[in-house]
Amino acid sequence: MLPAELAAKLQSSQPRIAKAENGDASVSIELLVKAMLATGATPKDIAQAIANVDY
């Protein structure tokens, strides 16, 4: 999926999507979760990814 397509699907801007792709800390968790769901992740996938984060 192209960044422009993802931005349209999430009703967000392309610059916000670019920031998310580049790991910008100002991107909201909500946008990240919506993007993950839009690209095929399941809620279980997201939960497992969060659970496996090393601090």
N, C-alpha and C positions, 0 to 999 in steps of 0.2 A: 504494500500500500504506500503510495506516495505521501509525503508530508502534507501536501495541499488537500489530498483526499481525507487524510486523518483529521486535519483541522476542520474541514467541512462536516465530517461525521460527528465530531465532538463539539461543534459550534464554538470553535476557538479560532485563534489567529495562527497563521503560519509561523510568525516569530515566536509565539509561545511554544509551539511544537518543536521548533528548532532549539529553544532553550531546554526543553525536556530531553531532547536527544543528546544534548551536550552536557547534561548533568547539572544544570543551573539549580542552585539551592532555592531560588525564589519560586520555583514551580510548585503548585499546590499538590498535595497528596491526592486530592479529588481528581485533578486532571490526569495524574499518573495512573490512577486506578481505572478511570474511564478509558484511557488509551490502551491499557493492558486488556481490558474486557473487549474493546473494539477490535483488537488484533488477535482475538481467539483465546486468551487466557480465561480460565474459569475462576470463580471465587476461591475454590480450593487451591488452585495453582498460586494465586496471590497470597493466600494465608501461609502456604508452605514456604514461599519465597521470603515472607516477612519472618517467619519462625526460624529460618536458617541464616539470618543476618548475624554476622559476628561484630561485636562492638569493640 
